[in-house]
Amino acid sequence: MRSMSEMRARGGSKDFTAAAADTASVGLSLIPLGISFGILVVHTGLDWWWATVFSAVVYAGSLEFLLLGLVAAATPLGQIAVTALLVNLRHVFYALSFPLARVGPLGRLYATFALTDEAYALTSGERARSWSGARILWMQVLCQGYWVAGATLGALAGVLLPFTLHGLDFALTALFVVLTIDAWRARRDLPAPLMAAASFAAAALLTPGQVLPVAMGLFTAGLLVRHALTRRDAAPASAPLPAPAPESPDRLVLAGTSGER
């Protein structure tokens, strides 16, 4: 009879193997993206090991790309903190539906820290509803491992490059485009991308200098209004039918009498 330790080891190995398969496609995008980030770190004028520090400690791809410019311009810490809050505010909404309840109490600390767009996208599908807490944690560990490894390799390669590469900062935008396409293929929800495009167009026309936060605010408001309307329309359809009125004693007596005749 197998001991409990052997069963746990086998279960942990199974979760790791499944998480590796889950994150294979994400790794193909995170590693090249991390390489581009590492090269940008060196070309900004920082030492190569800063790429490893940013990717391991900050671990927020979009913020890390912005942080390079802020650090190079010697931006005050207060402004950096406000920028970090605005850029990562979407993670508050991610936590509402991310399966943290399946993760153990100690693992939730890391799961909360490692809650990225890629991790949320992987757990938002139908098949992820059966994932265990260990599988979710391994998925997040592997995603961060891809990112840290790519950033470190890119920084080391950037030290050897005698010239500056331009356009690498577009790699993050390309990754979000790929995630958007995958989300569309999974759900085929046409109003959501149309609403996002309309929010961006309105923000570009109304507030050209603050397109991103205004567009995200409009899109969030649109999603909330849509959710409220959907719930209101679904409420009457799901309302239970009224129970039939109980028969009065007089009617029961009359019915019994007529039956005897």
N, C-alpha and C positions, 0 to 999 in steps of 0.2 A: 504494500500500500504506500502510495507516494505521500511524502510529508508536505506540510503546509508551505514550507519554504520553497520546495521544488515546484509546487503548483503556482505560487506567486511569481517565481522566476520565469516560468513558462508563459504565464499571462502577461508579464511585463515585456518579454521578448515579442510576443504576438502583437501587443499594442504598439511597440516601437516599429515593427515591420509594417504594420498598417499605416502608421503615421508617416513613415518614409514614402510609402506609395501615395498617400494623400498629398504630400508636399512636393512630389517630384516636379510637377509642372510649375509650381510656384518657385522652386529653386532655380529653374532655368531662367526665370526673370529676375529673381532677387540677386543672384550672383553677378550677372552683367551690370545690373543697376548699382550694386555695391562697388564694383570695379570702377565705374564712372565716378561715383562719389569719392572713392579713395584718390583717384587722379586729381579731382578738383581740390581736395584737401591740400595736396602737395603744391599744386599750381597757385593756390591762394597764398602760399608762403608759410604754411604751418609744417611742423615736423610730421613725418609719416605716421608715427604712432598715435597722433591725434585722431586719425581715421578709426583706429581700433577703439579708442576711448569714446568717441561720439557714437559709434554704432553699437557699442556694448552698454553704455550708460544712458544715453539719450534715447536711442532706439525709436526714432520717429522719422521715417524717411523724408517726408515733406518738410518737417521742421529742421532736419539736419542740413538739407540743401539751403534753406533760408538762413540757418545759423552761420554758415560759412561767410556769407556776405555781411551779416551783422557783426561777427567777430573781426573780420578784416577791417570794417569801418569803425571799430572801437565804440560800438553802440552801448549806451548805458544799460545796466542790468534791468532797470525797471521797464524799459521799452522792450527788451528781450523777453521778459516775463509776460508782458501783455501780448506780444506776438505769439508766444508759445500757447497761451490760453486760447486765443482766437483760432489758431490753426488746429489745435487738438480738441476743440470743444465738441466736435462730432463724436468723440469717443464716449461722451456721456450718454448719447443715444445708443451707441453700440452695446453698452453694458445692460440696457434694458432687455435685450433679447439674446445676449451671449450666454451660453450654458454654463455659467459659473457654479450653479447649484450642483452639478455633477462632479466638480473638483473638490478635493479635500480641503480642510481649513488652511493648512500650511501652503498647499499648492495654489490657493486663490490669490495669495500675495503676488506670486510670479505671474499667474494668469492675468491678473489685472494690469500689471506692468507691461506684459507682452501682448496686450490687446491691440493689434494693428489692423489695418484695412485688409491685409491678406488673410490673417487669422479669422477675422469676422466673415470674410467672403467664403472661406472654406467650411465654416460651421453653419452657414445660412441655408444650405441645401437640404433637401428632404432626407438624403441618406445619412446625414450627420446626426440625425436625431437619436440614433442608436449607439453613438460613440460613447465610450467610457471616459471617466475623468482622466485616467492615465494616458489614453490616446490623445485627448485634447492637449494635455500638457506636453507630450512628446511632439505634437504638431507645432506648438509654439516654440519649443526649444530648437527644433530643426529649422524653423523659419528664421529665428534670430541667428542661428549658426551659419546659415547661408549668407545672411546680410553681413555679419562680422567678417567672415572669411573673404567675401568679395571685396569689402572695403579695405581690408588689410592687403590683399593681393594688389588691388588697384593703387594703393598708396606706395607700395614697394615698386610697382612698375612705373609709377609717375616719377619716382626719383631717377630712374634710368632714362626717361624720355627727355631729349634735349630741346623739345619744342612743346608749345601749348596747344592742346586740342580744344576746339570750340564746339558748342552745341551739346555737350554732355549733360547739361542740366535738363534737357528735354527728355532724358531717359525716364524720369519720374512721371512726366505727363504721359508718355507712351505706356507705362505700366498701368496707370489708371484707365487708359483707353481699353487695354486688354481686359482688365477686371470688369469694366462696364459691358463689354461685349459678352463675356462669360455670364454675367448676371442676366443679360437680356436673353441669351440662349436657354438659361435655366427656367426663367419665369414668363417670358414673352409678355411683359407688362408694358404696353405701349404708352399709357398716360404718364408714367414716371419719367422716361427720357424726354418726352415732349415738355413736361413741366420743368425739368432741369434746363433745357435749352431756352425756354421762355424766360426763366429766372435770370439766366446769364445775359440774355439780350436786354432785358429790362434794366439790369444792373449796369451794363455797359453804356446804356443811353442816359440813365439817371445819375449815376455816380461813377464816372470813368476812372477816378483815382482809387476807388475802394470796391472794385468789381467782385473779388472773391468773397469777402464777408457779407456783402449785401446780397449776392446771388445765393449763398448758402442760407441766409436768413429767409429770403423769399421762398426758396425751395422747401425749407423746413416748415414754414407756415402753410404752404400749399399742401404738403403731405398731411399736416394735422387737420386741415379743413376737409381734405378728401377722406381721411379716416373717420371723421365725425359724420360726414354725409353717408358713408358706407354703413356705419353702425345704425344710423337712423333709418335707412332704407331696409336694412335687414331685420330690424326689431319687430315690425308688424308681421313679417312672414314667419318668424320663429315663435310668435306668441301662442301659448297653448289655447286650444278650443275650450269654451266654457262647459263645465260639467252639466249634464242634464238635471233638471229639477227633480227632486225626489217625489215619488207618488204619494198623494195624501191618503190617509186611512180610509176616507169616505169612498175614494175612487177604487181602492183595492177591494173594499167590501162589495161595491156595485159590480165590479168585474167578476168577482167570485160568484155572485148571485146569478149573473147572466150566463155564466158557464154551466151552472147546475141545471138551468132550464134546457 
